[in-house]
Amino acid sequence: MTTLKNRLRGHSELGVGILLFVLGVLVLTDALTLEADLAGRGPVGPATVPLVVGCGLLVVAVLLSVDVLRGGRGEAEAGEDVDLTEPADWRTVLLLVGVFLAFAVLIGPLGFPVAGALLFWGAAYALGSRHLHRAPLIAAALSFLTYVVFDKLLGVPLPGGPLMGVI
C-alpha cells in the first residue's frame, strides 16, 4: 500500500485524466444511442457534436495521462486575485441559485424568451450589474436572439410560452 501511495504521489493529475476518460466514454455511449432520422436531418445530425466532443475528451485524457506518467506537471498557480482570508460571498451564490431555480420553474409557463430574459438579468444583477435600464434590455435582446437562433435557425425547439404565436 505504501509503495502504491509513493508511486502515485505527484501524479494527482491522473485523476483528472481518468475523469476525462470516463466522461468521454459516457458522452460517446450516449451519442451512439441517439436515434436520428438521417433522411430528415441530412448527414449532420444530433449525434455529430457529441461524437466530436467525446472523441476530444478521450484524446485529451490519453494525452494528459501520458504526459503525467512521463513526469510532466502542471504549473502552479501564480496567484489569483482572490483573498483566501475573506469569507465566501454567499449572497451572490444564493442569488444565482435562486435565479437558476426560478428559470427552471418559469420556462414551462412563460417560455424561453421571458424566462431567459429573467435568467440573464437576474444573473447580471447577482454578479454586480446595477444598470437598472440597460441590463433588462440587454437580457431581453440576448434571450430573444438565443431563442431565434436555436428555435428557428437550428431547429432545436424551445418553449415559446405565451409569445408562441407572436414569434
ABEGO torsion letter per residue (X at the ends): XAAAAAAABGAAAAAAAAAAAAAAAAAAAAAAABBBBAAAAEABBAAAAAAAAAAAAAAAAAAAAAAAAAGBBBBBBAEBABBAABBBBAAAAAAAAAAAAAAAAAAAAAEAAAAAAAAAAAAAAAAGBABAAAAAAAAAAAAAAAAAAAAAAAGBBBBAEAAAAAX
